[in-house]
Amino acid sequence: MRILKSFGVAFAALSVSTSAFALEKVSFGTNWVAQAEHGGYYQAVADGTYEACGLEVEIKPGGPQANNRILLPVGKIDFLMGGNMLQAFSAVEQGIPTTVVAAHFQKEPQVLLTHPDAGHDTWESLKDINLLIGKGGLNSYYQWMIAEFGFSADQVRPYTYNSAPFLADKDLGQQGYITSEPFAIEKEGGFKPNIFLIADYGYDSYGTTVETRTELIENKPEVVKCFVDGSALGWVNFLYGDNAKALELIKKDNPGMSDEQLAFSIEKMKEYGIVDSGDSLTMGIGAMTDERNKSFFDKMVEAGVVSADVDVSKAYTLEFVNAGVGVDLKKKLAGN
């Protein structure tokens, strides 16, 4: 391997160099406006974790008027917050020279929601009702639901990212994200919806990936290592330590974000193990494995979402993860 294996050694070496040389400036494009789901990165900026290993990181929020994904391969940004692994598989298929270097969500945060006390309290019962699903969901995870569980395309109704139809009809289900739509429904509808996290039913893609250009991996692996390790530590501190400064930065970039929404999102990420569960508990936040990526790829091929000809091994690298970064810090913060 051409990078330093020990995070402690790498961090120390880069910290020494930082005192003698200017910080390397890099940019990180997120996939939406600033929110708690970006907290680890804001934390690493706020508490100086990136700087400690030599990077000056500028976070460039996404949003309805921004498309950070197209900026990565042309060098306008250096790192990109991806969604799930389907985007990485697509990049391989299209010959785009980008690679996933970490996955900071162990679970895809996509959920399906139903009304409580309406007889739709089990995963199996969802096959008996109409579901509000967006076009992206219909072409991805819903195809897996059809192939794996026998759901029907006839059940699908267009989701316009407005919960009003769901709130008005107890026999409708709706898509959402664990950190967002349940909060809005509680506020607007006055009830807590049933939550079905599709990751818990076998949709085993990683989420919130970090992608970079292949040439950056080849030419500046120490920069990639610093960003990946710094982000892992940022997530540990954000979830288990003092995250007040990170929350202030998030609200600075997104003034419309409320403290109540931020608290709800953090609570749900922890409750459902979105960031820290499974392999990350021992291998560090951002962990990935070949077996897990192959499992998801095979499911997507079976569902007709991805071509079997895609070389899944080119979509990601394990070179910068699985070294246990942040595991001891979490124990210290948790007091055990």
C-alpha positions in Angstrom: 0.0 0.0 0.0 1.4 3.4 -0.8 -0.2 5.3 2.1 0.7 5.3 5.7 -1.2 2.6 7.5 -1.1 4.0 11.0 -3.4 6.9 11.4 -1.4 8.1 14.4 1.8 8.1 12.4 0.1 9.8 9.4 -1.5 12.4 11.5 1.7 13.2 13.4 3.7 13.4 10.2 1.3 15.7 8.5 0.9 17.8 11.6 4.6 18.4 11.7 4.6 19.4 8.0 1.7 21.7 8.7 3.9 23.8 11.0 6.4 24.4 8.2 4.1 24.6 5.1 0.8 26.2 4.2 -2.3 24.1 4.5 -3.4 22.3 1.4 -6.7 23.8 0.3 -9.4 21.3 -0.8 -13.1 21.6 -1.4 -15.9 19.2 -0.5 -19.2 19.4 -2.2 -22.2 18.1 -0.3 -25.4 16.7 -1.8 -27.9 19.2 -0.3 -28.1 22.3 1.8 -26.4 22.1 5.2 -28.1 19.8 7.7 -27.3 17.4 10.5 -26.6 14.7 8.0 -23.5 16.6 7.1 -22.5 17.1 10.7 -19.2 15.1 10.8 -17.7 17.3 8.1 -18.7 20.5 9.7 -17.4 19.2 13.0 -14.0 18.4 11.4 -13.8 22.0 10.1 -15.1 23.5 13.3 -12.7 21.8 15.7 -9.6 21.9 13.5 -9.4 18.1 12.8 -8.7 18.6 9.1 -6.2 21.3 9.8 -4.4 19.0 12.2 -3.3 16.8 9.3 -2.7 19.5 6.8 -5.9 20.4 5.1 -7.9 23.6 4.8 -11.3 22.2 3.8 -14.0 24.4 2.2 -17.5 22.9 2.4 -19.6 23.8 -0.7 -23.3 23.0 0.1 -25.5 21.5 -2.6 -29.1 22.4 -3.1 -31.7 22.9 -5.8 -29.5 25.4 -7.7 -26.3 23.4 -7.3 -25.0 20.2 -8.9 -21.8 19.4 -7.2 -21.6 16.0 -8.8 -20.7 17.4 -12.2 -18.0 19.6 -10.6 -15.9 16.6 -9.3 -14.6 15.0 -12.4 -13.7 18.3 -14.0 -11.6 19.4 -10.9 -13.9 22.2 -9.6 -14.2 20.4 -6.3 -11.9 17.7 -4.8 -14.3 15.6 -2.8 -18.0 14.9 -3.2 -20.6 13.6 -0.8 -22.4 10.9 -2.8 -25.7 9.1 -2.1 -25.6 5.4 -2.2 -23.4 3.0 -4.2 -25.6 3.1 -7.3 -24.0 6.4 -8.3 -20.6 4.8 -8.0 -21.6 1.9 -10.2 -23.0 4.3 -12.7 -19.7 6.2 -12.8 -17.9 3.0 -13.7 -20.4 2.2 -16.4 -20.0 5.6 -17.9 -16.2 5.7 -17.6 -16.1 8.6 -15.2 -12.7 8.6 -13.3 -14.1 8.9 -9.8 -13.8 6.5 -6.9 -15.6 6.0 -3.5 -13.0 6.3 -0.7 -15.3 6.1 2.3 -18.9 5.5 3.3 -20.0 7.5 6.3 -23.5 6.0 6.5 -23.5 2.3 7.2 -27.2 2.3 6.3 -29.1 3.9 3.5 -31.4 6.4 5.3 -34.4 5.8 3.0 -37.6 4.8 4.7 -41.2 4.1 4.0 -43.9 5.6 6.3 -47.4 4.6 7.1 -50.1 5.8 9.5 -50.2 4.2 12.9 -53.3 2.2 13.9 -54.4 1.8 10.3 -53.5 -1.8 9.9 -50.2 -1.1 8.0 -47.8 -1.9 10.8 -45.6 -4.6 9.1 -43.3 -4.7 6.1 -45.6 -7.3 4.5 -48.7 -5.1 4.9 -47.1 -2.4 2.7 -47.9 -4.6 -0.3 -51.6 -4.0 0.3 -51.6 -0.2 -0.1 -50.6 2.5 -2.5 -47.2 4.0 -2.0 -46.0 7.6 -2.8 -42.6 7.0 -4.5 -40.5 9.5 -6.4 -39.1 8.7 -9.8 -35.6 8.1 -8.4 -36.9 5.6 -5.9 -39.1 3.8 -8.4 -36.0 3.3 -10.6 -33.8 2.1 -7.8 -34.8 0.6 -4.4 -38.4 0.0 -5.5 -37.2 -2.3 -8.3 -35.4 -4.3 -5.5 -38.6 -4.4 -3.5 -40.4 -5.8 -6.5 -37.7 -8.4 -7.2 -37.1 -9.4 -3.6 -40.5 -9.1 -2.0 -43.1 -9.1 -4.7 -44.2 -5.5 -4.5 -46.0 -4.2 -7.5 -45.4 -1.2 -9.8 -49.2 -0.7 -9.8 -49.0 0.4 -6.2 -46.9 3.4 -6.9 -48.2 6.9 -7.0 -46.0 9.9 -7.8 -44.4 11.5 -4.8 -44.0 15.3 -5.2 -42.1 15.8 -1.9 -45.2 17.1 -0.4 -46.7 15.1 2.5 -50.2 16.5 2.2 -51.7 13.6 0.3 -50.2 11.1 2.9 -51.5 13.1 5.8 -55.0 13.1 4.3 -55.2 9.4 3.6 -54.5 6.7 6.2 -54.3 4.1 3.5 -51.3 5.6 1.8 -47.7 5.0 2.4 -44.9 7.4 1.6 -41.2 7.5 1.0 -38.8 9.7 3.0 -35.5 9.9 4.9 -35.3 8.8 8.5 -33.9 12.2 9.5 -36.4 14.4 7.7 -39.9 13.3 6.7 -40.9 11.7 10.0 -40.1 15.0 11.7 -42.2 17.0 9.3 -45.1 14.6 9.6 -45.0 14.8 13.4 -45.1 18.5 13.2 -47.8 18.8 10.5 -49.9 15.8 11.3 -49.6 15.6 15.0 -48.7 11.9 15.0 -45.6 9.6 14.8 -45.7 7.6 11.6 -44.6 3.9 11.4 -41.1 3.9 10.1 -39.7 1.1 7.8 -36.0 1.6 7.2 -35.3 -0.3 4.0 -31.8 -1.0 5.0 -33.2 -3.2 7.8 -35.0 -5.3 5.2 -31.9 -6.0 3.1 -31.2 -2.9 1.0 -27.6 -3.0 2.0 -26.0 -0.2 0.1 -23.8 2.2 1.9 -24.9 5.8 2.1 -23.3 9.2 2.2 -20.2 8.1 0.4 -17.2 10.2 -0.2 -15.9 10.3 -3.8 -12.8 11.8 -5.3 -11.0 11.8 -8.6 -8.9 8.8 -9.3 -5.9 11.0 -10.1 -6.1 12.6 -6.7 -5.8 9.1 -5.1 -2.8 8.3 -7.3 -1.0 11.6 -6.9 -1.9 12.8 -3.4 -2.9 9.8 -1.3 -1.9 11.6 1.9 -4.6 14.3 1.1 -7.2 11.6 0.6 -6.1 9.9 3.8 -6.3 13.1 5.8 -9.8 13.9 4.6 -11.1 10.4 5.2 -9.6 10.1 8.7 -10.5 13.6 9.6 -14.1 13.0 8.6 -14.3 9.8 10.6 -13.0 11.7 13.7 -15.4 14.5 12.9 -18.3 12.1 12.9 -17.3 10.6 16.2 -17.0 14.0 17.8 -20.3 15.2 16.2 -22.3 12.2 17.4 -20.7 11.6 20.8 -18.9 14.8 21.8 -19.5 18.5 21.9 -21.0 19.5 18.5 -22.1 23.0 19.3 -19.6 24.7 16.9 -20.5 22.4 14.1 -24.2 23.1 14.6 -23.5 26.8 14.4 -21.6 26.4 11.1 -24.5 24.3 9.7 -27.0 27.1 10.7 -24.7 29.7 9.2 -24.7 27.9 5.8 -28.5 27.1 6.2 -30.2 29.9 8.3 -33.5 28.1 7.9 -32.4 25.1 9.8 -34.0 24.8 13.3 -32.4 23.5 16.4 -35.4 21.1 16.8 -34.8 19.6 13.3 -31.1 19.2 14.0 -31.7 17.5 17.3 -34.3 15.2 15.7 -31.9 14.2 12.9 -29.0 13.4 15.2 -31.3 11.4 17.4 -32.5 9.3 14.5 -29.0 8.8 13.1 -28.0 7.4 16.4 -31.2 5.4 17.1 -31.1 3.6 13.8 -27.3 3.2 13.5 -27.2 5.2 10.3 -23.6 6.4 10.7 -22.2 4.0 13.3 -23.3 0.4 13.3 -22.1 -3.0 12.0 -18.5 -2.9 10.7 -17.9 0.7 11.8 -18.1 -0.3 15.4 -14.8 -2.0 15.1 -13.3 -0.7 11.8 -14.2 2.9 12.2 -16.8 5.2 10.7 -16.6 5.2 7.0 -15.9 1.4 6.9 -16.6 -0.6 3.7 -16.1 -4.2 2.7 -15.9 -6.1 -0.6 -18.5 -8.5 0.6 -21.0 -5.8 1.4 -20.5 -4.0 -1.9 -20.7 -7.3 -3.9 -24.0 -8.2 -2.0 -25.6 -4.9 -3.0 -24.3 -5.0 -6.5 -25.8 -8.5 -7.0 -29.2 -7.4 -5.7 -29.2 -4.5 -8.1 -28.3 -6.7 -11.0 -31.1 -9.2 -10.0 -33.5 -6.3 -9.9 -32.5 -5.0 -13.3 -31.1 -1.7 -12.0 -27.4 -2.3 -12.8 -25.8 -4.1 -15.7 -23.9 -7.3 -14.7 -21.0 -6.2 -16.9 -20.1 -3.4 -14.5 -16.7 -4.0 -12.8 -17.8 -3.3 -9.2 -14.3 -3.4 -7.9 -13.5 -0.1 -9.8 -16.3 1.8 -8.0 -14.5 2.0 -4.7 -11.2 1.4 -2.8 -10.6 0.1 0.7 -7.2 1.8 0.8 -8.2 4.6 3.2 -10.7 2.9 5.5 -11.1 0.1 8.0 -8.1 1.1 10.2 -10.3 1.7 13.3 -9.9 5.5 13.2 -12.1 7.0 15.9 -13.0 3.8 17.7 -10.8 4.6 20.8 -12.0 8.2 20.7 -15.6 7.1 20.9 -14.8 4.9 23.9 -13.2 7.8 25.6 -16.2 10.1 24.9 -18.6 7.5 25.9 -16.7 6.9 29.1 -16.1 3.2 28.7 
